[in-house]
Amino acid sequence: MQPVDQDINALVRRVLDLLGRTLGERIDVRADLAPDLAPVHIDPSQLESALLNLAVNARDAMPEGGVLTIRTRNMASEGANEPAGTPDRGRFVFIDCLVRNRAAIAEPWREFRQEGNRFFVFLLVLMLLSLVLVALFGGLIFGLFVLWRNYRVSNVPALFVVVPIVVFAWVAFAVVVNLITYFMPPVMYTRRCSPVDAARAILQLLFDDPAPFILFILLMIGFWIGWIMLGCFVTCATCCLASLPYIGTVIVLPVPVFFRSFSLLFLRQFGPDYDVWAGFMPPEFSPVLLPPPVPAGTEAS
């Protein structure tokens, strides 16, 4: 990212022509720009991509055509002294847009301020813990190697036993941690709980019934392999046009939508406490999303 002090009105004017060509004649793109708009410190390309994504989503929501208005205003910040964890709110904004089938930023950005900041701090602590474990494992392997090389300690078989165990333990730890952190935002979104409570809930699910998560991992690996192959093919077939910022963003957008939506649907099998649609479901989702299964032992007699 390359953030600069950007005139948002000028950026919107530049994007208008592109939006008009991209959205087609049925969408009337208009701009309502505040004359006294303050500059914003932001990466222009990131904001342009975001505007394009929102415009494409708005077009899809208006199959018969309509008016799309881009409005700029000066807004008082609710959290001028917020910690640096605010970027992690994007995870919750993305989930909220999928759950409510809308393209919104400002409202969920403010609503999930606390969850996003807490999740950021949790990731920092987890990263530090991972670095400590890497140092311990690396020191153990290095110490065994020094003993064997300098002192000719006759425990070479132990070296070939310990190293695979350490490597396996680290891989298992990495898989479990990534799985927990991947499912934590949906759980925090549903329960509005702390990161520790969300991590504990996911870990409990892993211990109680690991089979669905193993199948989930294998299926996701297959999806990612297929996506990499498809991405290479599309990039080559379009003479690398798919790698351009605007075109590539539109092409790639369904991929994170698919992966995150699949994870949300996966969690529904564990009951309403893990169902992001338990409190609200858009009417257009009702014919598609069946009620989640009732956990065992809670059926009415």
C-alpha positions, 0 to 999 in steps of 0.5 A, spaced: 500 500 500 502 507 498 497 511 502 497 519 500 493 525 502 488 524 497 482 529 494 477 524 494 472 528 490 478 528 484 478 521 485 471 520 484 471 524 478 476 520 475 472 513 476 466 516 474 467 514 466 470 507 468 464 506 472 459 508 466 463 504 461 463 498 466 456 498 469 452 499 462 447 504 460 441 501 464 445 504 470 445 512 471 451 514 475 451 520 479 456 524 483 454 528 489 460 531 492 461 536 498 465 542 496 469 543 502 471 535 503 477 534 507 483 530 504 484 523 506 490 519 507 489 513 503 491 508 498 488 511 491 488 504 488 485 501 494 479 506 494 478 505 487 478 498 487 473 498 493 468 503 489 468 499 483 466 493 487 461 496 490 458 499 484 458 492 481 454 489 487 449 495 486 448 494 479 447 486 480 442 489 485 438 493 480 437 488 474 432 493 471 437 498 472 437 505 476 440 510 479 447 509 483 449 516 486 456 516 489 456 522 495 462 525 499 461 528 506 465 530 511 463 526 517 466 526 525 470 520 527 467 516 532 474 513 534 479 518 533 484 515 538 482 508 536 488 503 536 491 501 530 487 494 530 481 498 526 483 494 519 481 488 522 474 490 522 474 489 515 473 481 516 467 483 520 464 488 515 465 483 509 461 478 513 456 483 515 455 484 507 454 477 506 449 475 511 445 481 510 446 481 502 448 488 502 454 493 500 455 497 506 461 499 509 460 505 514 455 502 518 458 495 520 465 499 520 462 503 526 458 497 529 464 492 529 469 497 532 470 493 538 470 486 535 475 488 530 480 491 535 480 486 540 481 481 534 487 485 532 490 484 539 489 477 539 492 476 533 498 480 535 499 476 542 498 469 537 504 472 533 508 473 539 507 466 542 508 463 535 515 466 534 517 464 541 515 456 539 519 457 533 525 459 537 524 454 542 523 448 536 529 451 532 533 452 538 532 444 540 534 442 533 540 446 533 542 444 540 541 437 537 545 438 531 551 441 535 551 435 540 552 431 534 557 435 530 562 437 535 561 432 541 560 426 536 554 424 541 552 418 539 544 419 539 544 420 531 537 416 531 534 420 536 536 426 532 532 423 526 526 421 531 526 428 534 526 432 528 520 429 525 516 430 531 518 437 532 516 438 524 509 435 525 508 438 532 509 445 528 505 443 522 499 441 527 499 447 531 499 452 525 493 448 522 489 448 528 491 456 529 489 458 522 483 454 523 481 457 529 483 464 527 479 463 520 472 461 524 473 466 530 470 472 526 464 469 524 463 466 532 464 473 534 459 476 529 454 471 532 455 472 539 458 479 540 463 475 544 471 476 546 476 473 541 478 468 547 471 466 548 470 465 540 477 461 540 475 457 546 468 455 542 472 453 536 477 449 540 471 445 543 468 444 537 474 441 534 475 436 540 468 434 540 467 433 533 474 433 529 471 429 523 467 435 519 473 440 520 478 435 517 473 434 511 473 442 511 480 442 510 481 437 505 475 440 501 478 447 502 485 445 499 482 442 493 478 448 492 484 452 492 488 448 488 482 448 483 482 456 484 490 457 482 489 452 476 483 456 474 486 463 475 493 461 471 488 459 465 484 465 466 490 470 466 493 466 460 487 466 456 486 474 457 493 476 456 494 478 463 488 482 463 486 479 469 492 481 473 490 489 472 487 492 478 480 494 476 479 488 471 482 483 476 478 485 482 472 484 479 474 477 476 477 475 483 471 478 488 467 472 487 472 467 490 473 470 497 465 471 497 465 463 495 470 461 501 467 466 506 460 464 505 462 456 505 465 457 512 459 461 514 454 455 511 459 450 514 458 453 521 451 452 521 451 445 522 453 446 529 447 449 531 444 457 532 450 459 536 454 458 530 449 461 525 450 468 523 443 468 520 440 466 526 438 473 528 437 476 521 436 473 514 434 477 508 427 474 505 431 472 498 435 467 502 429 464 506 428 459 500 435 457 499 438 457 506 434 451 510 434 451 518 440 449 521 440 442 524 438 441 531 443 439 535 443 432 538 439 431 545 435 437 544 429 435 540 422 436 543 419 429 546 
